[in-house]
Amino acid sequence: MGFIVSASVMLAGVAWGLRLINAPAPFADGSAALLAVGLVLVSAVSSVGMVLARGVWARRVGAGLLATQVALALVMDLDAWGVFTLAATLLAIGLVAGPWLDHFLRRLPPSEPIPSAAMALGLGLVATPGLLAVSSPGGIEMVHWTAALVALATAWAFTRALRIGLWSARVVVPLVLVAAAVASSLPGLLVGLALAAICLALAWSSPVNRAVTPLLAPAAGVAVPPELVPPDLLAKAGYDDRGRPIKRQSRAST
């Protein structure tokens, strides 16, 4: 049943994405397209998080996403697309709020939990396109698309524990968000600056730094006493039973 709940969240996100592209009013075409991308991506994160990670956070993200869809239904026309998307959202709300996920999701914390700050940063980067679109319903510029793409690329690198993702969240994402804020109206300006400040605060925090820093320094290899290695394996590697290179011995004897 958990797979059905996950699929319902994804179905609602895709339905809203299609509606925003085909019937964007009252949003401008560009804003609706960017919002559609944001809704589909967050839906995918929530749906995959339920199925693969079995995390409670995925249920919370899905609930927040569905609440956002209900808010959108209140400001958009209730046409044929509106009835379909609202029905998909209400179905997903009933499934997510029901008891079916109680035993499907992990009830015990993972052995190595992800810091809350790192989780918030990753999810916030994925939600950035939608937030930029909602704050600028009258239209967006190329800088908004650039900020959205940079945020998504940074989210991908950061979730893979790459240092370039961390430094992009610390430097590049705040800069492009400020640029998008400057090119927006007053609501977009406030949202863009707030996102840049939150990104800076999270990206420079100690928990986020630890999330992408290996606990142990990488080592080239570990010394193993030759007595613990099978003789045939030592011979294939070019060493005698005392761990000395065979080639050097032969050269020294000649």
HELIX and SHEET records of a PDB file:
HELIX    1   1 GLY A    2  ASN A   22  1                                  21    
HELIX    2   2 ASP A   29  VAL A   48  1                                  20    
HELIX    3   3 GLY A   49  ALA A   53  3                                   5    
HELIX    4   4 VAL A   56  VAL A   75  1                                  20    
HELIX    5   5 ALA A   80  ALA A   97  1                                  18    
HELIX    6   6 PRO A   99  LEU A  101  5                                   3    
HELIX    7   7 SER A  116  SER A  135  1                                  20    
HELIX    8   8 MET A  142  THR A  159  1                                  18    
HELIX    9   9 ARG A  163  TRP A  167  1                                   5    
HELIX   10  10 SER A  168  VAL A  172  3                                   5    
HELIX   11  11 VAL A  173  VAL A  182  1                                  10    
HELIX   12  12 LEU A  186  ALA A  203  1                                  18    
HELIX   13  13 SER A  206  ALA A  211  1                                   6    
HELIX   14  14 PRO A  226  LEU A  228  5                                   3    
HELIX   15  15 PRO A  231  ALA A  237  1                                   7    
HELIX   16  16 ILE A  246  SER A  253  1                                   8    
END                                                                             
